[in-house]
Amino acid sequence: MVGMGAHDELENRYTPRFETLLSESGVVVEYRRDRAGIDTGLHLFAREERPTRQGGERPHWRALAGRVWFQLKGIHASTMSADEFHAAKRVPVKVGVEHLRFWFAAPEPVYLVVYVESVDTFVGVDVRELVEREWGPRFYASMRDRSGEVTAHVPTASIMNSERIASLVNHRSMRIDGPAFRERPLGHRMDPLRSVLAYPSKERWVEMVIRILQVHDFREASLHQVGELTVLRGTIAQTLLWQSPAFAEYGYRYLGEVRDEPAPEQVFGDVCVILDGARDRTAFSAKEAAAASELIDTAATNEESVVLFFRGRDLSGTGGLWRCTARGSMANGWSGMWHQIGLEALSFLVLTATLVYLEFAPDLDWDDANYMD
């Protein structure tokens, strides 16, 4: 058929307008041919300020490692009036079952966006949120024997304006095609059991430790500083579990051979967390020694777990000094509540917490970097 219908005319109007809206927050990505069930995409950029030589600041857009994709639909004013839109909580739209399954399983976020002509507005929703809201965990089962189209519902409150699109920078893209660690994609190839960080700066080390605590839902109750020791009390609400590469078997693995792995350690619940940022510590100051002794004795009396993070190797002199300091209480059967996390164990925690690794990766150096097959 030669010519253009009303739907094509509407699509020709809203598509370039939406891409102009996207271009305010990044670079528009297009398919030359529509064979993937996706109309357009956005390579995300973060807006920042950079200093100038004159002492001022200038706008700067920093490219992020993330893309978001969009499937566009249009609804004519004759199909949904402005009054109907404002009275409705959701906009119904027909989508192909095969497309919906594809979008839901995509490794990068896909948004279903609807242009409502009567109000000259775009509304959109992350397909993963849409599916989980409307079908829940039975989505794949309910679509297994279906073909054709289903009706999806896009909330009328989900306006796709400049502010909403700018907020999409929170989305991330992650490669999952590399080696997996216990069938978990990590977004990198480094072996968490056999890779060890080089000494980071004290500031960077503290930032990493705090982020590890945050992602395990550490709920801080108190904080105080004694010399180079930072003491936090609170609750670890999600189990902190690690294995230290200091105790892993390295070397070549022959076919069928099993290499020894370090014993797993974990902590959960109410804890006293000590951060020792000193490097190559050989002694405590008088205040630090008194505080450490009091903390350990109090924890032993209350049967409270203590987690010590220190900026040294697990088997270094710093680690040995702390073990000797805690030995008196350990002799009374308290050792199971004492946990030391040096650079090797911290390396494991960072490498297995993918979003933490991606956050710090540009600033990390490695003394040992071994890769998974």
C-alpha positions as CSV (number, residue, x, y, z in Angstrom):
1,M,0.0,0.0,0.0
2,V,1.3,3.4,-1.0
3,G,0.5,6.2,1.5
4,M,0.4,6.9,5.2
5,G,-2.4,6.3,7.7
6,A,-3.4,8.2,10.8
7,H,-1.2,6.0,13.1
8,D,1.9,6.6,11.0
9,E,1.2,10.4,11.0
10,L,0.9,10.3,14.8
11,E,4.1,8.3,15.2
12,N,5.9,10.7,12.9
13,R,4.9,13.5,15.3
14,Y,5.7,12.0,18.7
15,T,8.9,10.0,17.9
16,P,11.2,12.9,17.1
17,R,9.7,14.9,20.1
18,F,10.5,12.1,22.5
19,E,14.0,11.8,21.1
20,T,14.5,15.5,21.6
21,L,13.4,15.0,25.2
22,L,15.9,12.2,25.6
23,S,18.8,14.2,24.1
24,E,18.7,16.5,27.2
25,S,20.1,13.7,29.3
26,G,22.5,11.9,27.0
27,V,23.0,10.6,23.5
28,V,20.1,9.0,21.6
29,V,20.8,5.5,20.3
30,E,18.8,4.2,17.3
31,Y,18.4,1.0,15.5
32,R,18.7,1.3,11.7
33,R,16.0,-1.3,11.3
34,D,13.3,-2.2,13.8
35,R,13.9,-5.9,14.3
36,A,14.4,-6.0,18.1
37,G,11.0,-4.7,19.2
38,I,12.6,-1.5,20.6
39,D,12.2,2.0,19.0
40,T,15.0,4.0,20.5
41,G,17.6,4.2,23.3
42,L,19.6,6.6,25.5
43,H,23.2,6.4,26.5
44,L,23.2,8.0,29.9
45,F,25.3,11.0,30.8
46,A,25.6,12.7,34.2
47,R,25.6,16.5,34.4
48,E,28.5,17.9,36.4
49,E,30.5,21.0,36.8
50,R,34.3,21.2,36.0
51,P,36.6,24.0,37.2
52,T,38.0,26.4,34.6
53,R,41.5,28.0,34.5
54,Q,39.9,31.3,35.5
55,G,38.6,29.8,38.8
56,G,35.0,29.4,37.7
57,E,33.0,26.3,36.6
58,R,31.6,25.1,33.4
59,P,29.0,22.5,32.6
60,H,30.3,19.0,31.8
61,W,28.5,15.8,30.8
62,R,30.2,12.6,31.9
63,A,29.4,9.4,30.0
64,L,28.1,6.6,32.2
65,A,28.3,2.9,31.7
66,G,24.5,2.6,31.2
67,R,21.9,2.6,28.5
68,V,18.1,2.6,28.7
69,W,15.8,1.5,25.9
70,F,12.3,2.6,25.0
71,Q,9.3,1.2,23.1
72,L,6.9,3.9,22.0
73,K,3.2,3.6,21.5
74,G,0.7,6.3,20.6
75,I,-3.0,6.8,21.6
76,H,-5.2,9.0,19.5
77,A,-7.3,11.7,21.0
78,S,-10.3,9.9,19.6
79,T,-9.4,6.8,21.6
80,M,-8.8,8.5,25.0
81,S,-10.0,12.1,25.7
82,A,-8.3,14.4,28.1
83,D,-11.1,13.9,30.6
84,E,-10.7,10.1,30.4
85,F,-7.0,10.4,30.9
86,H,-7.3,12.6,34.0
87,A,-9.9,10.3,35.5
88,A,-7.9,7.1,34.8
89,K,-5.1,5.7,37.0
90,R,-3.6,3.7,34.1
91,V,-3.5,3.8,30.3
92,P,-4.2,0.4,28.7
93,V,-2.0,-0.5,25.7
94,K,-1.7,-3.6,23.6
95,V,1.7,-5.2,23.4
96,G,3.0,-8.5,21.9
97,V,3.5,-11.4,24.2
98,E,6.9,-12.2,22.6
99,H,8.0,-8.6,22.9
100,L,6.9,-8.4,26.5
101,R,8.9,-11.5,27.4
102,F,12.0,-10.1,25.5
103,W,11.8,-6.7,27.3
104,F,11.4,-8.2,30.7
105,A,14.4,-10.5,30.3
106,A,16.6,-7.8,28.7
107,P,20.0,-7.2,30.5
108,E,19.4,-3.4,30.2
109,P,16.2,-1.5,31.3
110,V,13.4,-1.2,28.8
111,Y,10.6,1.4,29.2
112,L,7.2,1.1,27.7
113,V,6.3,4.7,26.8
114,V,2.8,5.9,25.6
115,Y,2.1,9.2,23.9
116,V,-1.4,10.4,24.8
117,E,-2.4,12.8,22.1
118,S,-5.3,14.4,23.9
119,V,-3.1,15.8,26.7
120,D,0.1,16.0,24.6
121,T,2.0,14.0,27.2
122,F,4.3,11.0,27.4
123,V,3.8,8.4,30.2
124,G,6.2,5.5,30.8
125,V,7.1,2.7,33.1
126,D,10.0,0.3,33.4
127,V,8.8,-3.0,31.9
128,R,10.3,-5.0,34.8
129,E,8.2,-3.0,37.3
130,L,5.1,-3.3,35.1
131,V,5.4,-7.0,34.8
132,E,6.1,-7.6,38.5
133,R,3.1,-5.4,39.4
134,E,0.6,-7.0,36.9
135,W,1.7,-10.6,36.8
136,G,4.1,-11.1,39.7
137,P,6.2,-14.3,39.9
138,R,3.8,-16.2,37.6
139,F,4.6,-14.1,34.6
140,Y,6.6,-16.7,32.6
141,A,4.1,-19.4,33.5
142,S,1.1,-17.3,32.5
143,M,2.8,-16.4,29.1
144,R,4.1,-19.9,28.4
145,D,1.2,-21.0,26.1
146,R,0.1,-17.5,25.0
147,S,0.7,-15.8,21.7
148,G,-0.6,-12.6,20.1
149,E,-1.1,-9.6,22.3
150,V,-1.9,-8.8,26.0
151,T,-3.0,-5.6,27.6
152,A,-0.4,-3.8,29.7
153,H,-1.3,-0.7,31.9
154,V,1.0,2.3,32.2
155,P,0.3,4.6,35.2
156,T,-1.0,8.0,34.2
157,A,1.1,9.5,37.0
158,S,4.3,8.3,35.4
159,I,5.0,11.3,33.3
160,M,8.1,11.1,31.1
161,N,9.4,14.7,31.3
162,S,12.9,16.2,31.5
163,E,13.2,15.6,35.3
164,R,12.0,12.0,35.0
165,I,14.4,11.2,32.2
166,A,17.3,12.9,34.0
167,S,16.6,10.6,37.0
168,L,17.3,7.5,34.8
169,V,21.0,7.9,35.5
170,N,20.4,5.5,38.5
171,H,20.1,2.7,36.0
172,R,23.1,0.6,35.3
173,S,24.3,-1.8,32.6
174,M,26.4,-4.8,33.6
175,R,28.0,-7.5,31.5
176,I,27.0,-11.0,32.5
177,D,28.7,-12.9,29.6
178,G,32.0,-13.5,31.5
179,P,32.9,-16.2,34.0
180,A,30.4,-16.6,36.9
181,F,31.3,-17.0,40.5
182,R,29.1,-19.8,41.9
183,E,26.7,-19.1,39.0
184,R,26.5,-15.4,40.0
185,P,27.5,-12.9,37.3
186,L,29.9,-10.4,38.9
187,G,30.4,-8.0,36.0
188,H,34.2,-8.7,36.0
189,R,36.5,-11.6,35.5
190,M,38.6,-11.4,38.8
191,D,38.6,-14.4,41.1
192,P,37.3,-13.2,44.5
193,L,39.1,-16.1,46.2
194,R,42.5,-15.4,44.7
195,S,42.8,-11.6,44.1
196,V,44.1,-9.1,46.6
197,L,44.0,-5.3,46.7
198,A,47.1,-3.3,46.9
199,Y,47.3,-1.0,49.9
200,P,44.6,1.7,49.3
201,S,44.9,5.2,50.8
202,K,43.4,5.5,54.2
203,E,40.5,7.7,52.9
204,R,39.6,5.2,50.1
205,W,39.9,2.2,52.4
206,V,37.5,3.8,54.9
207,E,35.0,4.6,52.1
208,M,35.1,1.0,50.9
209,V,34.6,-0.4,54.4
210,I,31.6,1.9,55.0
211,R,30.1,1.0,51.7
212,I,30.4,-2.7,52.5
213,L,28.7,-2.1,55.8
214,Q,26.0,-0.1,54.1
215,V,25.1,-2.7,51.5
216,H,24.7,-5.2,54.3
217,D,22.2,-2.9,56.0
218,F,24.4,-1.8,58.9
219,R,22.3,0.3,61.2
220,E,24.6,2.6,63.2
221,A,23.8,3.3,66.8
222,S,26.9,5.2,67.9
223,L,30.3,6.2,66.6
224,H,33.4,7.5,68.4
225,Q,37.1,8.0,67.6
226,V,40.1,6.9,69.6
227,G,43.5,7.8,68.0
228,E,43.4,6.0,64.6
229,L,40.6,3.7,65.7
230,T,37.0,4.3,64.7
231,V,34.5,2.4,66.8
232,L,30.9,1.9,65.5
233,R,28.2,0.1,67.4
234,G,25.0,-1.1,65.7
235,T,23.3,-3.9,63.9
236,I,24.2,-5.8,60.7
237,A,20.7,-6.6,59.4
238,Q,21.9,-8.6,56.4
239,T,24.4,-11.4,56.9
240,L,28.0,-10.3,56.2
241,L,29.7,-13.4,54.8
242,W,33.3,-13.7,53.5
243,Q,36.2,-16.0,52.7
244,S,39.8,-14.7,52.9
245,P,42.1,-15.3,49.9
246,A,44.9,-15.4,52.5
247,F,43.9,-19.0,53.2
248,A,43.0,-20.1,49.6
249,E,45.1,-22.5,47.6
250,Y,46.7,-20.8,44.6
251,G,48.4,-22.4,41.6
252,Y,47.5,-24.2,38.5
253,R,44.4,-26.5,38.7
254,Y,44.7,-29.7,36.7
255,L,41.6,-31.2,35.1
256,G,39.5,-32.9,37.9
257,E,41.6,-31.3,40.7
258,V,40.0,-29.5,43.6
259,R,41.8,-26.6,45.2
260,D,41.4,-25.9,48.9
261,E,39.1,-23.0,49.7
262,P,39.2,-20.8,52.9
263,A,36.6,-21.5,55.5
264,P,33.6,-19.1,55.3
265,E,33.1,-16.6,58.1
266,Q,30.0,-14.6,58.8
267,V,28.4,-12.1,61.2
268,F,24.9,-10.9,61.8
269,G,23.0,-8.9,64.4
270,D,24.3,-6.6,67.1
271,V,28.0,-5.8,66.6
272,C,30.9,-3.6,67.6
273,V,32.8,-2.6,64.5
274,I,36.4,-1.4,64.8
275,L,38.1,0.4,61.9
276,D,41.9,0.5,62.2
277,G,43.3,2.6,59.4
278,A,47.0,2.4,60.5
279,R,49.3,0.7,58.1
280,D,51.9,-1.8,59.4
281,R,50.9,-1.2,63.0
282,T,53.4,-2.5,65.6
283,A,51.9,-1.0,68.7
284,F,48.9,0.9,70.1
285,S,49.0,4.3,71.8
286,A,48.1,4.3,75.4
287,K,44.6,5.6,74.7
288,E,44.1,3.1,71.8
289,A,45.3,0.2,74.0
290,A,43.0,1.1,76.9
291,A,40.0,1.5,74.5
292,A,40.7,-1.7,72.7
293,S,41.0,-3.7,76.0
294,E,37.8,-2.2,77.3
295,L,35.9,-2.8,74.0
296,I,37.0,-6.5,73.9
297,D,36.3,-7.1,77.6
298,T,32.8,-5.5,77.2
299,A,32.0,-7.5,74.1
300,A,33.2,-10.8,75.8
301,T,31.0,-10.1,78.8
302,N,28.0,-9.2,76.7
303,E,28.7,-12.1,74.2
304,E,28.7,-9.4,71.5
305,S,30.4,-9.9,68.1
306,V,33.3,-7.7,67.2
307,V,34.3,-7.1,63.6
308,L,37.7,-5.6,63.1
309,F,38.6,-4.1,59.7
310,F,42.3,-3.2,59.4
311,R,44.3,-1.8,56.6
312,G,46.8,-4.6,56.3
313,R,47.1,-8.1,55.1
314,D,45.2,-10.8,57.1
315,L,48.4,-12.5,58.2
316,S,50.4,-9.3,58.7
317,G,51.9,-7.9,61.9
318,T,48.8,-5.7,62.3
319,G,46.6,-8.7,62.3
320,G,48.9,-10.5,64.7
321,L,48.9,-7.6,67.1
322,W,45.1,-7.6,67.2
323,R,44.9,-11.3,67.7
324,C,47.3,-11.1,70.7
325,T,45.2,-8.2,72.1
326,A,42.0,-10.3,72.0
327,R,43.7,-13.6,73.1
328,G,42.8,-13.2,76.8
329,S,39.2,-13.1,76.1
330,M,39.5,-15.9,73.5
331,A,40.9,-18.1,76.2
332,N,37.6,-17.9,78.0
333,G,35.7,-19.3,75.0
334,W,34.8,-16.1,73.2
335,S,36.8,-16.6,70.0
336,G,33.8,-17.3,67.8
337,M,32.6,-13.8,68.3
338,W,35.9,-12.1,67.1
339,H,36.3,-11.5,63.4
340,Q,39.2,-9.9,61.6
341,I,38.9,-8.5,58.1
342,G,42.2,-7.5,56.5
343,L,42.9,-6.5,52.8
344,E,42.4,-10.1,51.5
345,A,39.0,-10.5,53.1
346,L,38.0,-7.0,52.1
347,S,39.0,-7.8,48.5
348,F,36.6,-10.8,48.5
349,L,33.8,-8.6,49.9
350,V,34.4,-5.9,47.3
351,L,34.6,-8.3,44.3
352,T,31.4,-10.2,45.3
353,A,29.4,-6.9,45.8
354,T,29.3,-6.0,42.2
355,L,27.9,-2.5,42.6
356,V,30.5,-1.7,45.2
357,Y,33.2,-3.0,42.9
358,L,32.0,-0.9,39.9
359,E,31.9,2.2,42.1
360,F,35.5,1.9,43.3
361,A,37.1,0.0,40.3
362,P,38.7,3.1,38.6
363,D,40.7,3.8,41.8
364,L,41.8,0.3,42.8
365,D,45.2,-1.3,42.3
366,W,45.8,-5.0,42.8
367,D,48.8,-6.9,44.3
368,D,47.4,-10.2,43.1
369,A,44.9,-10.2,40.2
370,N,43.8,-13.7,39.1
371,Y,41.1,-14.3,36.6
372,M,38.4,-16.9,36.5
373,D,38.2,-19.3,33.5
